[in-house]
Amino acid sequence: MISWRNPLSDAFVCGCYRVTMDRLETSARLMIVSDLDHTMVDHHDPENLSLLRFNALWESSYRHDSLLVFSTGRSPTLYKQLRKEKPMLSPDITIMSVGTEITYGVSMVPDEGWVEVLNQRWDRNIVVEETSKFPELKLQSETEQRPHKVSFYVDKDNAQEVTKALSEKLANRGLDVKIIYSGGMDLDILPQGAGKGQALAYLLQKFKEEGKPPKNTLVCGDSGNDAELFSIPEVHGVMVSNAQEELLQWHAENAKNIPKIIHASERCAGGIIQAIGHFGLGPNTSPRDVAETADSHLEDAGPAHEVVKFNLFYERWRRAEVEHCETYIASLKASCHPAGSFVHPSGVEQRLHESISAMKKIYGDRQGKQYRVWVDRVLPSKISSDTWLVKFVKWELLGEEQQSCICTAVLTFEVVNGLHLYTWAHLHETWSEGSGAKDNGMWLL
């Protein structure tokens, strides 16, 4: 029997947990818990279109009142490497190493309460000793060996036999372990209390103790180590269209007639967006799926949507995916206060209208190139009856190089004929740590 101590007893972790939760005044409207490789991230999509579609939807419609959780089999080392390679958002919570590590926020502060749970009936030295007796097991890289996870490669033909024999040997040594085979090659040995499902159950219990259980939870996966996520009561689940045989087989044997679990017809993040719509969990039209017009406005569109739309247009302009016409420039200027100011990451300050006029010179300069713009951690705060302060991180990807800056914007708004019209009054950008354009003229807005 696994006992879970009160997570709020650890002051340091509690502080990080509080930062994550306190930005939400009530329960999260939606909590998405998603695997990364071949679920959120499509490694067969060099343009990362489905991921970018999800990013735009999440930041425009969900970030302010919902929670994003990444649940991955990757170790912290490989997780951080993936973040350098793909246009990923920053999750509120990260579950790594097949559910054996839980961290909070951008700083990725570990949950020590979860560590204590996993220490019960676990001895890593015994696991290493017993597995060394199986020549079929090939140890994975050192980065994938974690305090509560020992990982191997094993041929598919040997997996079932090895798993059964190894489980018996470890039980005879007094250990209570869980052996997970996934991806047709990966074999992970964990404490019995570990795993993606148990980690999620632990988090849900914390939210319940806080009186803030998510109103809806959507779990998303593609492989065998995601099966536990779908076993948590009351959650909605989506197996993306490219889900592997092992997960589909688990579904057929255990959850075939459960309407809250679907097999999407779209790949990866596209399947997640599809599930949001299927279950009626909230908006499911990404701003990237909306054609650009010079005067496009939405009813009840918030300031986060305005920030996403502004930066998406900037990308499309440089990729020559919108028409090169004065109407767009005039529309952009109309959305900025005549005296509105822009502070470039280099420290140079000028009028917003001047920066927009300068966009004429860079139209189509990224055409045919792998160039993308996305925003992350878009958090609006209303500072007066008609004014919003919006903080966010803007990213640009050109080829394999990523640059980012920390942004603060002041937007005023008015409602005209039911439409929320926003005016940019100020935009201030500062280079993120490790970023900085070689040519400041190429980072225009």
Secondary structure, 3 states (H helix, E strand, C coil): CCCCCCHHHCHHHHHHHHHHHHCCCCCCCCEEEECCECCCECCCCCCCHHHHHHHHHHHHHCCCCCEEEEECCCCHHHHHHHHHHCCCCCCCEEEECCCCEEEECCCCEECHHHHHHHCCCCCHHHHHHHHCCCCCCEECCHHHCECCEEEEECCHHHHHHHHHHHHHHHHHCCCCEEEEEECCCEEEEEECCCCHHHHHHHHHHHHHHCCCCCCCEEEEECCHHHHHHHHCCCCEEEECCCCCHHHHHHHHHHCCCCCCEEECCCCHHHHHHHHHHHCCCCCCCCHHHCCCCCCCCCECCCHHHHHHHHHHHHHHHHCCCCCCCHHHHHHHHHCEEEEEEEECCCCCEEEHHHHHHHHHHHCCCCCCCCEEEEEEEEEEEEEECCEEEEEEEEEEEECCEEEEEEEEEEEEEEEECCEEEEEEEEEEEEECCCCCCCCHHHCCC
